[in-house]
Amino acid sequence: MDKIRKMMKVINFIEYISKNMKKDDMFLLHRINNIKREKLTLLLDFVYSLNELVVKTYLGDDITKGKDKEKHFDWCWKQVIDAFKKEGIYFIDKDQLKEYFLTFYQESFYEDDKDEERVNKISLFWEELLDFNKTKTMSEYETLVELYKIFNKSFDVR
């Protein structure tokens, strides 16, 4: 009986990370979590701006070492925050949001000896994660909700 329980846990985990939810279930979760298409679009614009700046202005692992990687991210972050401010979108509590993205880029981009294929997929990852209509696995959906909540409490449109 114990083997069966363990096997069921494995099966449930595999489904959690690999099986897309039904569209109706996902839209119901959007309503429950108060996820709005417009805010997802704004979040995608933000992420796209940050990602483009990080990737296009990075001088490479052979030039940028250690703390300089975090300084590069800080510079990119400030540029994006300032650009959004010019559009009337002000970030009031951006520490948690910045920490989220810094951790993401440290693990997926600033890592030494990174796979270029993975770097090219970062933009696609964000587009698919933040697409209101694209079905997601439960794991992806939980990531979306976490980021959406952090973003939602971080900005103020005046």
C-alpha positions as CSV (number, residue, x, y, z in Angstrom):
1,M,0.0,0.0,0.0
2,D,2.9,2.4,0.8
3,K,4.3,1.8,-2.7
4,I,1.0,2.7,-4.2
5,R,0.9,6.0,-2.3
6,K,4.4,6.9,-3.3
7,M,3.6,6.1,-6.9
8,M,0.5,8.3,-6.8
9,K,2.6,11.2,-5.4
10,V,5.0,10.8,-8.3
11,I,2.2,10.7,-10.8
12,N,0.6,13.8,-9.2
13,F,3.9,15.7,-9.3
14,I,4.5,14.8,-12.9
15,E,1.0,16.1,-13.8
16,Y,1.6,19.2,-11.8
17,I,4.7,20.2,-13.8
18,S,3.7,18.8,-17.2
19,K,0.0,18.6,-17.8
20,N,-1.8,21.7,-19.0
21,M,-4.9,22.7,-17.2
22,K,-8.2,22.9,-19.1
23,K,-8.9,26.4,-20.4
24,D,-12.1,26.8,-18.4
25,D,-10.3,25.8,-15.2
26,M,-7.6,28.4,-15.9
27,F,-10.1,31.2,-16.6
28,L,-11.9,30.3,-13.4
29,L,-8.6,30.6,-11.5
30,H,-8.1,33.9,-13.2
31,R,-11.3,35.1,-11.8
32,I,-10.6,33.7,-8.3
33,N,-7.2,35.3,-8.3
34,N,-8.5,38.6,-9.8
35,I,-6.0,38.3,-12.7
36,K,-6.9,41.0,-15.3
37,R,-5.8,40.8,-18.9
38,E,-4.7,44.5,-18.9
39,K,-2.5,44.1,-15.9
40,L,-0.9,41.0,-17.4
41,T,-0.2,43.1,-20.5
42,L,1.4,45.8,-18.4
43,L,3.5,43.2,-16.6
44,L,4.6,41.7,-19.9
45,D,5.6,45.2,-21.1
46,F,7.6,45.6,-18.0
47,V,9.3,42.2,-18.2
48,Y,9.9,42.6,-21.9
49,S,11.6,46.0,-21.3
50,L,13.8,44.6,-18.5
51,N,14.7,41.5,-20.4
52,E,15.7,43.4,-23.6
53,L,17.9,45.8,-21.6
54,V,19.5,43.0,-19.5
55,V,20.3,40.9,-22.6
56,K,21.3,43.6,-25.1
57,T,23.5,45.7,-22.8
58,Y,25.4,42.8,-21.1
59,L,29.0,42.8,-22.0
60,G,29.5,39.1,-21.5
61,D,30.8,36.8,-18.8
62,D,34.4,37.3,-19.8
63,I,34.1,41.1,-19.1
64,T,31.5,41.2,-16.4
65,K,32.5,39.4,-13.2
66,G,31.1,39.0,-9.7
67,K,29.4,42.0,-8.3
68,D,29.5,43.8,-11.6
69,K,26.7,41.5,-12.8
70,E,24.5,42.8,-10.0
71,K,25.5,46.3,-10.8
72,H,24.5,45.7,-14.4
73,F,21.1,44.4,-13.3
74,D,20.7,47.4,-11.0
75,W,21.4,49.8,-13.9
76,C,18.9,48.0,-16.1
77,W,16.3,48.0,-13.4
78,K,16.7,51.7,-12.8
79,Q,16.4,52.4,-16.6
80,V,13.1,50.5,-16.8
81,I,11.7,52.0,-13.6
82,D,12.5,55.5,-14.9
83,A,11.0,54.7,-18.4
84,F,7.7,53.6,-16.8
85,K,7.7,56.7,-14.5
86,K,7.8,58.8,-17.7
87,E,4.6,57.0,-18.8
88,G,2.9,57.8,-15.5
89,I,3.4,54.4,-13.9
90,Y,5.1,54.7,-10.5
91,F,6.5,51.9,-8.5
92,I,5.8,52.3,-4.8
93,D,7.1,49.1,-3.3
94,K,9.6,47.7,-5.7
95,D,12.0,45.9,-3.4
96,Q,10.2,42.5,-3.5
97,L,9.7,42.8,-7.3
98,K,13.3,43.7,-7.9
99,E,14.5,40.8,-5.7
100,Y,12.2,38.4,-7.7
101,F,13.7,39.5,-11.0
102,L,17.3,39.7,-9.7
103,T,17.1,36.1,-8.4
104,F,15.6,35.0,-11.7
105,Y,18.3,36.6,-13.8
106,Q,21.1,35.4,-11.5
107,E,19.9,31.9,-12.0
108,S,19.0,32.0,-15.7
109,F,21.2,34.7,-17.3
110,Y,24.1,35.9,-15.2
111,E,25.3,32.3,-14.5
112,D,28.8,31.7,-15.9
113,D,29.0,29.2,-18.8
114,K,25.3,29.6,-19.5
115,D,23.7,27.8,-22.4
116,E,23.0,30.3,-25.2
117,E,19.9,28.3,-26.2
118,R,18.5,28.9,-22.7
119,V,19.2,32.6,-22.9
120,N,17.3,32.8,-26.1
121,K,14.3,31.1,-24.5
122,I,14.0,33.6,-21.6
123,S,11.9,36.0,-23.6
124,L,9.6,33.1,-24.8
125,F,9.3,31.9,-21.2
126,W,7.9,35.3,-20.2
127,E,5.6,35.6,-23.2
128,E,4.0,32.2,-22.5
129,L,3.8,32.6,-18.8
130,L,2.1,36.1,-19.0
131,D,-0.2,35.2,-21.9
132,F,-3.7,35.5,-20.5
133,N,-5.2,32.9,-22.9
134,K,-2.4,30.3,-23.1
135,T,-3.1,27.2,-21.0
136,K,-0.5,26.4,-18.4
137,T,0.5,23.7,-16.1
138,M,-0.5,24.1,-12.5
139,S,3.2,24.8,-11.7
140,E,3.3,27.6,-14.3
141,Y,0.1,29.0,-13.1
142,E,1.3,29.2,-9.5
143,T,4.4,31.1,-10.7
144,L,2.1,33.5,-12.6
145,V,0.0,34.1,-9.6
146,E,3.0,34.7,-7.4
147,L,4.6,37.2,-9.8
148,Y,1.2,38.9,-10.5
149,K,0.6,39.5,-6.8
150,I,4.1,40.9,-6.3
151,F,3.7,43.2,-9.3
152,N,0.2,44.2,-8.4
153,K,1.3,45.6,-5.0
154,S,4.4,47.2,-6.4
155,F,3.0,49.8,-8.8
156,D,0.7,52.8,-8.7
157,V,-0.8,54.4,-11.8
158,R,-1.6,58.0,-11.1
